[in-house]
Amino acid sequence: MALFKKRTAGKPGEWYYCLEHKTVEEGPECPSKNRFGPYTTREEASHAMETARERNLEWETDPRWHDAGGKKDENPE
């Protein structure tokens, strides 16, 4: 039995952002390696790249992931 079931069609109302075509799609039309999602609305999917930039910036500036010893902070607040 497979751990993850491969879905070829999305559910109605699931929105994705295709990285290859730079478009919003309802249901996964392109391969998963080329998309972000699912999002609950078309509007959310249209802002996928902005959301990714914001999350990357948060990660890059999070001191718990960039301590002097090279290890994750063992006492997160």
N, CA, C and O atoms as a GROMACS GRO file, in nm:
protein
  308
    1MET      N    1   0.083  -0.117   0.000
    1MET     CA    2   0.000   0.000   0.000
    1MET      C    3   0.089   0.125   0.000
    1MET      O    4   0.183   0.135   0.079
    2ALA      N    5   0.060   0.216  -0.086
    2ALA     CA    6   0.137   0.340  -0.096
    2ALA      C    7   0.108   0.431   0.021
    2ALA      O    8  -0.005   0.438   0.070
    3LEU      N    9   0.210   0.502   0.066
    3LEU     CA   10   0.192   0.597   0.175
    3LEU      C   11   0.115   0.721   0.129
    3LEU      O   12   0.032   0.775   0.203
    4PHE      N   13   0.142   0.763   0.008
    4PHE     CA   14   0.078   0.882  -0.045
    4PHE      C   15   0.006   0.846  -0.174
    4PHE      O   16   0.064   0.786  -0.264
    5LYS      N   17  -0.118   0.883  -0.181
    5LYS     CA   18  -0.198   0.855  -0.299
    5LYS      C   19  -0.174   0.967  -0.400
    5LYS      O   20  -0.188   1.084  -0.367
    6LYS      N   21  -0.140   0.932  -0.521
    6LYS     CA   22  -0.117   1.031  -0.625
    6LYS      C   23  -0.251   1.080  -0.678
    6LYS      O   24  -0.332   1.004  -0.729
    7ARG      N   25  -0.271   1.212  -0.665
    7ARG     CA   26  -0.394   1.271  -0.717
    7ARG      C   27  -0.367   1.333  -0.852
    7ARG      O   28  -0.272   1.409  -0.869
    8THR      N   29  -0.450   1.299  -0.945
    8THR     CA   30  -0.432   1.356  -1.078
    8THR      C   31  -0.527   1.473  -1.101
    8THR      O   32  -0.503   1.556  -1.189
    9ALA      N   33  -0.633   1.481  -1.022
    9ALA     CA   34  -0.729   1.591  -1.037
    9ALA      C   35  -0.754   1.653  -0.902
    9ALA      O   36  -0.761   1.584  -0.800
   10GLY      N   37  -0.768   1.783  -0.901
   10GLY     CA   38  -0.793   1.854  -0.777
   10GLY      C   39  -0.940   1.855  -0.742
   10GLY      O   40  -1.026   1.819  -0.823
   11LYS      N   41  -0.967   1.897  -0.623
   11LYS     CA   42  -1.105   1.912  -0.578
   11LYS      C   43  -1.154   2.049  -0.623
   11LYS      O   44  -1.075   2.144  -0.630
   12PRO      N   45  -1.280   2.062  -0.652
   12PRO     CA   46  -1.332   2.196  -0.685
   12PRO      C   47  -1.306   2.292  -0.570
   12PRO      O   48  -1.327   2.258  -0.454
   13GLY      N   49  -1.260   2.410  -0.603
   13GLY     CA   50  -1.230   2.509  -0.501
   13GLY      C   51  -1.086   2.508  -0.453
   13GLY      O   52  -1.049   2.593  -0.373
   14GLU      N   53  -1.004   2.415  -0.500
   14GLU     CA   54  -0.861   2.416  -0.468
   14GLU      C   55  -0.789   2.495  -0.575
   14GLU      O   56  -0.806   2.470  -0.695
   15TRP      N   57  -0.709   2.589  -0.534
   15TRP     CA   58  -0.638   2.676  -0.628
   15TRP      C   59  -0.489   2.657  -0.612
   15TRP      O   60  -0.438   2.638  -0.501
   16TYR      N   61  -0.418   2.664  -0.724
   16TYR     CA   62  -0.274   2.646  -0.727
   16TYR      C   63  -0.210   2.759  -0.807
   16TYR      O   64  -0.274   2.822  -0.892
   17TYR      N   65  -0.081   2.783  -0.778
   17TYR     CA   66  -0.005   2.877  -0.859
   17TYR      C   67   0.101   2.798  -0.933
   17TYR      O   68   0.185   2.733  -0.871
   18CYS      N   69   0.098   2.802  -1.066
   18CYS     CA   70   0.194   2.728  -1.149
   18CYS      C   71   0.320   2.813  -1.164
   18CYS      O   72   0.314   2.925  -1.215
   19LEU      N   73   0.432   2.759  -1.122
   19LEU     CA   74   0.560   2.830  -1.130
   19LEU      C   75   0.612   2.836  -1.273
   19LEU      O   76   0.682   2.931  -1.309
   20GLU      N   77   0.579   2.738  -1.353
   20GLU     CA   78   0.627   2.735  -1.492
   20GLU      C   79   0.552   2.836  -1.579
   20GLU      O   80   0.612   2.910  -1.656
   21HIS      N   81   0.420   2.837  -1.567
   21HIS     CA   82   0.338   2.924  -1.651
   21HIS      C   83   0.305   3.058  -1.587
   21HIS      O   84   0.253   3.149  -1.652
   22LYS      N   85   0.336   3.069  -1.455
   22LYS     CA   86   0.308   3.191  -1.378
   22LYS      C   87   0.159   3.228  -1.385
   22LYS      O   88   0.122   3.343  -1.409
   23THR      N   89   0.076   3.127  -1.365
   23THR     CA   90  -0.069   3.146  -1.369
   23THR      C   91  -0.135   3.073  -1.251
   23THR      O   92  -0.077   2.983  -1.190
   24VAL      N   93  -0.256   3.116  -1.222
   24VAL     CA   94  -0.337   3.051  -1.120
   24VAL      C   95  -0.424   2.947  -1.190
   24VAL      O   96  -0.480   2.973  -1.296
   25GLU      N   97  -0.436   2.829  -1.129
   25GLU     CA   98  -0.517   2.723  -1.187
   25GLU      C   99  -0.609   2.665  -1.080
   25GLU      O  100  -0.572   2.655  -0.963
   26GLU      N  101  -0.728   2.628  -1.120
   26GLU     CA  102  -0.818   2.558  -1.028
   26GLU      C  103  -0.793   2.410  -1.047
   26GLU      O  104  -0.806   2.357  -1.158
   27GLY      N  105  -0.757   2.345  -0.939
   27GLY     CA  106  -0.718   2.205  -0.948
   27GLY      C  107  -0.578   2.195  -1.006
   27GLY      O  108  -0.537   2.281  -1.083
   28PRO      N  109  -0.504   2.092  -0.969
   28PRO     CA  110  -0.367   2.081  -1.019
   28PRO      C  111  -0.364   2.040  -1.166
   28PRO      O  112  -0.389   1.924  -1.200
   29GLU      N  113  -0.333   2.133  -1.251
   29GLU     CA  114  -0.321   2.102  -1.393
   29GLU      C  115  -0.176   2.066  -1.429
   29GLU      O  116  -0.152   1.984  -1.518
   30CYS      N  117  -0.081   2.128  -1.360
   30CYS     CA  118   0.060   2.104  -1.387
   30CYS      C  119   0.118   2.013  -1.279
   30CYS      O  120   0.058   1.997  -1.173
   31PRO      N  121   0.234   1.952  -1.306
   31PRO     CA  122   0.296   1.862  -1.207
   31PRO      C  123   0.324   1.935  -1.075
   31PRO      O  124   0.347   2.056  -1.074
   32SER      N  125   0.323   1.860  -0.966
   32SER     CA  126   0.343   1.919  -0.834
   32SER      C  127   0.477   1.990  -0.821
   32SER      O  128   0.488   2.086  -0.744
   33LYS      N  129   0.579   1.946  -0.893
   33LYS     CA  130   0.710   2.012  -0.884
   33LYS      C  131   0.705   2.155  -0.939
   33LYS      O  132   0.796   2.234  -0.914
   34ASN      N  133   0.600   2.189  -1.014
   34ASN     CA  134   0.588   2.320  -1.076
   34ASN      C  135   0.480   2.408  -1.014
   34ASN      O  136   0.438   2.506  -1.075
   35ARG      N  137   0.433   2.374  -0.892
   35ARG     CA  138   0.323   2.454  -0.840
   35ARG      C  139   0.330   2.471  -0.689
   35ARG      O  140   0.392   2.391  -0.618
   36PHE      N  141   0.266   2.577  -0.642
   36PHE     CA  142   0.243   2.603  -0.500
   36PHE      C  143   0.094   2.581  -0.475
   36PHE      O  144   0.012   2.612  -0.561
   37GLY      N  145   0.061   2.530  -0.359
   37GLY     CA  146  -0.080   2.516  -0.324
   37GLY      C  147  -0.105   2.383  -0.258
   37GLY      O  148  -0.012   2.305  -0.237
   38PRO      N  149  -0.227   2.354  -0.224
   38PRO     CA  150  -0.349   2.425  -0.264
   38PRO      C  151  -0.378   2.545  -0.175
   38PRO      O  152  -0.337   2.550  -0.059
   39TYR      N  153  -0.446   2.640  -0.231
   39TYR     CA  154  -0.497   2.758  -0.161
   39TYR      C  155  -0.649   2.750  -0.163
   39TYR      O  156  -0.708   2.684  -0.249
   40THR      N  157  -0.711   2.817  -0.068
   40THR     CA  158  -0.857   2.810  -0.060
   40THR      C  159  -0.927   2.905  -0.155
   40THR      O  160  -1.044   2.886  -0.187
   41THR      N  161  -0.857   3.010  -0.200
   41THR     CA  162  -0.919   3.104  -0.292
   41THR      C  163  -0.824   3.136  -0.408
   41THR      O  164  -0.703   3.118  -0.398
   42ARG      N  165  -0.882   3.182  -0.516
   42ARG     CA  166  -0.804   3.226  -0.632
   42ARG      C  167  -0.712   3.343  -0.592
   42ARG      O  168  -0.598   3.352  -0.637
   43GLU      N  169  -0.764   3.432  -0.509
   43GLU     CA  170  -0.688   3.549  -0.463
   43GLU      C  171  -0.562   3.506  -0.387
   43GLU      O  172  -0.454   3.559  -0.411
   44GLU      N  173  -0.576   3.409  -0.295
   44GLU     CA  174  -0.459   3.359  -0.221
   44GLU      C  175  -0.355   3.301  -0.317
   44GLU      O  176  -0.236   3.328  -0.304
   45ALA      N  177  -0.401   3.223  -0.413
   45ALA     CA  178  -0.309   3.162  -0.509
   45ALA      C  179  -0.238   3.267  -0.593
   45ALA      O  180  -0.122   3.250  -0.630
   46SER      N  181  -0.308   3.376  -0.624
   46SER     CA  182  -0.247   3.480  -0.706
   46SER      C  183  -0.134   3.553  -0.632
   46SER      O  184  -0.051   3.618  -0.695
   47HIS      N  185  -0.132   3.542  -0.499
   47HIS     CA  186  -0.027   3.605  -0.418
   47HIS      C  187   0.076   3.503  -0.368
   47HIS      O  188   0.149   3.531  -0.273
   48ALA      N  189   0.082   3.388  -0.431
   48ALA     CA  190   0.170   3.280  -0.385
   48ALA      C  191   0.317   3.322  -0.380
   48ALA      O  192   0.386   3.287  -0.285
   49MET      N  193   0.363   3.394  -0.479
   49MET     CA  194   0.505   3.433  -0.481
   49MET      C  195   0.535   3.534  -0.371
   49MET      O  196   0.642   3.530  -0.310
   50GLU      N  197   0.443   3.624  -0.344
   50GLU     CA  198   0.461   3.721  -0.235
   50GLU      C  199   0.464   3.648  -0.101
   50GLU      O  200   0.548   3.678  -0.015
   51THR      N  201   0.374   3.553  -0.083
   51THR     CA  202   0.370   3.475   0.040
   51THR      C  203   0.500   3.398   0.058
   51THR      O  204   0.554   3.393   0.169
   52ALA      N  205   0.552   3.339  -0.048
   52ALA     CA  206   0.678   3.265  -0.041
   52ALA      C  207   0.794   3.358  -0.004
   52ALA      O  208   0.878   3.322   0.078
   53ARG      N  209   0.798   3.478  -0.063
   53ARG     CA  210   0.904   3.574  -0.029
   53ARG      C  211   0.898   3.613   0.118
   53ARG      O  212   1.001   3.620   0.186
   54GLU      N  213   0.777   3.639   0.168
   54GLU     CA  214   0.760   3.677   0.309
   54GLU      C  215   0.804   3.564   0.401
   54GLU      O  216   0.873   3.588   0.500
   55ARG      N  217   0.766   3.441   0.368
   55ARG     CA  218   0.805   3.327   0.452
   55ARG      C  219   0.955   3.303   0.447
   55ARG      O  220   1.016   3.270   0.549
   56ASN      N  221   1.015   3.320   0.331
   56ASN     CA  222   1.161   3.304   0.320
   56ASN      C  223   1.233   3.409   0.404
   56ASN      O  224   1.331   3.378   0.472
   57LEU      N  225   1.185   3.533   0.400
   57LEU     CA  226   1.246   3.640   0.479
   57LEU      C  227   1.233   3.610   0.628
   57LEU      O  228   1.328   3.629   0.703
   58GLU      N  229   1.116   3.563   0.671
   58GLU     CA  230   1.097   3.526   0.811
   58GLU      C  231   1.197   3.418   0.852
   58GLU      O  232   1.257   3.426   0.959
   59TRP      N  233   1.214   3.318   0.768
   59TRP     CA  234   1.306   3.209   0.799
   59TRP      C  235   1.450   3.260   0.803
   59TRP      O  236   1.526   3.225   0.893
   60GLU      N  237   1.487   3.341   0.706
   60GLU     CA  238   1.625   3.390   0.698
   60GLU      C  239   1.662   3.479   0.816
   60GLU      O  240   1.779   3.488   0.851
   61THR      N  241   1.564   3.544   0.877
   61THR     CA  242   1.593   3.634   0.988
   61THR      C  243   1.555   3.574   1.123
   61THR      O  244   1.562   3.643   1.225
   62ASP      N  245   1.515   3.448   1.128
   62ASP     CA  246   1.477   3.383   1.252
   62ASP      C  247   1.604   3.339   1.327
   62ASP      O  248   1.676   3.252   1.278
   63PRO      N  249   1.631   3.396   1.444
   63PRO     CA  250   1.754   3.361   1.516
   63PRO      C  251   1.758   3.217   1.563
   63PRO      O  252   1.866   3.164   1.590
   64ARG      N  253   1.644   3.152   1.575
   64ARG     CA  254   1.644   3.012   1.617
   64ARG      C  255   1.709   2.921   1.513
   64ARG      O  256   1.752   2.811   1.547
   65TRP      N  257   1.716   2.965   1.388
   65TRP     CA  258   1.775   2.884   1.282
   65TRP      C  259   1.915   2.929   1.244
   65TRP      O  260   1.980   2.868   1.158
   66HIS      N  261   1.962   3.037   1.306
   66HIS     CA  262   2.094   3.090   1.270
   66HIS      C  263   2.175   3.126   1.394
   66HIS      O  264   2.226   3.237   1.404
   67ASP      N  265   2.187   3.033   1.486
   67ASP     CA  266   2.267   3.060   1.605
   67ASP      C  267   2.415   3.040   1.574
   67ASP      O  268   2.450   2.985   1.469
   68ALA      N  269   2.501   3.083   1.662
   68ALA     CA  270   2.645   3.081   1.639
   68ALA      C  271   2.702   2.940   1.627
   68ALA      O  272   2.800   2.919   1.555
   69GLY      N  273   2.642   2.843   1.696
   69GLY     CA  274   2.694   2.706   1.695
   69GLY      C  275   2.654   2.624   1.575
   69GLY      O  276   2.702   2.512   1.558
   70GLY      N  277   2.566   2.677   1.491
   70GLY     CA  278   2.523   2.604   1.374
   70GLY      C  279   2.414   2.502   1.403
   70GLY      O  280   2.375   2.426   1.314
   71LYS      N  281   2.364   2.500   1.527
   71LYS     CA  282   2.257   2.409   1.564
   71LYS      C  283   2.131   2.490   1.592
   71LYS      O  284   2.137   2.608   1.624
   72LYS      N  285   2.019   2.423   1.580
   72LYS     CA  286   1.891   2.486   1.612
   72LYS      C  287   1.889   2.517   1.761
   72LYS      O  288   1.935   2.436   1.842
   73ASP      N  289   1.836   2.634   1.799
   73ASP     CA  290   1.827   2.677   1.938
   73ASP      C  291   1.752   2.572   2.018
   73ASP      O  292   1.642   2.532   1.981
   74GLU      N  293   1.813   2.525   2.128
   74GLU     CA  294   1.752   2.420   2.208
   74GLU      C  295   1.651   2.475   2.307
   74GLU      O  296   1.578   2.398   2.368
   75ASN      N  297   1.646   2.607   2.326
   75ASN     CA  298   1.553   2.669   2.420
   75ASN      C  299   1.470   2.774   2.349
   75ASN      O  300   1.482   2.893   2.380
   76PRO      N  301   1.385   2.734   2.254
   76PRO     CA  302   1.303   2.834   2.184
   76PRO      C  303   1.203   2.898   2.279
   76PRO      O  304   1.154   2.835   2.373
   77GLU      N  305   1.174   3.024   2.253
   77GLU     CA  306   1.080   3.095   2.340
   77GLU      C  307   0.940   3.087   2.286
   77GLU      O  308   0.847   3.141   2.346
   0.00000   0.00000   0.00000
